[in-house]
Amino acid sequence: MKRIANYLFGRDVWHTRIGVIAAGMFLSLIWFNIVWSMGTTFRAMSDWMLYSVNILAALILTVPYALTRKVWIAIIFMLVADGFCMANLMYCRTYFTAIPLDSYGLASNLNRYTSTLWDSLRLADVGFLVILIFTVLLAYRLPKPSSWKPTLRFLASIPLMAVIVSIGILCRGGFYNEYDRLTQSCRFYTCGVPTYTIAGHLIYNAMCQDTEIAPERLSEIETWMAEHSRLMPYTPLTDIIAGPPRTSMVLILCESLESWALEKDIDGKPITPFLNSLIADSTTLYAPNMQTQVAQGRSIDCQLMLNSGLLPMLTQVYSMKYPLSTYPTINKAMKQATGAKSMIFTTVKPISWNQDGVVRAFGYDSLLHRGTW
């Protein structure tokens, strides 16, 4: 056992450039976890699996350097890893989750949110740059490797770490069951990303794409639906709004706006003057106390809930996963009842969350998008 330990963890392996770069990779991942936990919860930091998985991730990220012995290769991989970390931190600061798998295909839309991206940065994000600089400086101070033996011994430590992580995951019921347990917990739903890394989050998203609903979950849904009428009594709109029945409706969706900001002033000036005037109108229906069910910060989910009364998918985007599906919507019902026409006004491109597909699926007559203004 001692010989094996000396072989894998000897000074000639870890007190070299390869050891410094692996340590730098690990520190970057741990710094991501610390900053993530500062905005969510530190519960994940007490889990031994977090450190095991992140050690394995750091070793894997160091493999390109180990095979090429080029420090600039290590710099590129550290920059890419830091970029993913910072992007997910900025996303988490708004939506308290990591970037969904499907959202990476919409990265081109970021050019519309340049100011928002800058506002999402925090002083703690400088830590990634500090770790990178110190790692590179220390690596260049050490001599170049003259033998491949330390590299081979380093590579031998990866399957050993993988076995340790695999045993830990199997003891918890498997990766999918463990990650799903975290996402369904009110106290641990943000712990999956730091514990199993961003890659683990993306793997879980991919595994959810074709997951069948478990029989027990289906039974819970059927039970809830059976009690739906009792839990949500229907009140006709004519009992709320006086006057003759109305044949038109304007539905306003404000992304990332919480109700506490409405009807409030700053230095004597109203924050939302136009929305305040609508709220004061006697014909406006205003529901300020709502618990969001939008999944992972996807604004398109709100259209599904309000127009059709359906809940969104947990880890995917309905408008992109099922682009040919159609839905029973309020504008379809109004068209059938009164012949009303419906239009959707949006400030984004038609490709964003597949708005073109939503127009057809929801039964809108026309779409006025960003290019219209």
Buried (B, 14 or more C-beta within 10 A) or exposed (E): EEEEEEBBEEEEBBEBBBBBBBBBBBBBBBBBBBBBBEEBBEBBBEBEBBBBBBBBBBBBBBBBBBEEBEBEBBBEBBEEBBEBBBBBBBBBBEBEBBBBBBBEEBEEBEEEEEEEEEEBEBEEBEBBEEBBEEBBEBBEEBEEBEEEEBBEBBBEBBEEBBEBBEEBBEEBEEBBEBBBBBBEEEEBBBBBBBBBBBBBBBBBBEBBEEEEEEEEEEEEEEEEEEEEEEEEEEEEEEEEBEEEEEEEEEEEEEEEEEBEEBBEEEEEEBBBEEBBEBBEEEEEEEEEEEEEEBBBBBBBBBBBBEBBEBBBBEBBBBBBEBBEEEBEBBBBEBBEEEEBEBEBEBEBBBBBBBBBBBBBBBBBEEBEBEEEE
